Amino acid sequence: MKSHPYLRAFLAGILVPTLVLPLLLVAFIILRFGMKVSFPIERGLVFPMALVPGLWGLWSMLWQWTRERTHMPLGLHGACLPLLMMPVGALIATQAGVLVLAATSVTWFNALTVPYALIAAFLVAAMVAYYLAWKYIVGYVNQVLGIA
């Protein structure tokens, strides 16, 4: 089955976020409505849930398109995705008024202040998680679909 490799790459890419994001939504619903944790995150939750699966699919298509020239391992390619997502997400959130940048920290929803050091640690953790997800899960799906 050699036809439509980019479509198969897109499908391999969207698998992980399509399975994980509904679980995060269920956790949010339990915290928000079941345990009455008050935090206005729903304004910032819908937008990423709509964009992240498509972005993963496009990133997988980009790997499929460039892998013959770059020979970059799939896990490393996937680990680079948070380096794109975090600044773009911060820019969109800043323009939407959800995120306020300060000298030493950021404030989300005018309720939660997070220092840049913690954001850097989160970025490293996200890169490790993305590396593992892309190497083992997306890589496995690529093999199953015959595009690895």
Secondary structure, DSSP 8 states (H G I E B T S, - for coil): --S-HHHHHHHHHHHHHHHHHHHHHHHHHIIIIIS------HHHHHHHHHHHHHHHHHHHHHHHHHHHHH---HHHHHHTHHHHHHHHHHHHHHHHTSEEE-SSEEEETTTEEEEHHHHHHHHHHHHHHHHHIIIIIIHHHHHHHT--
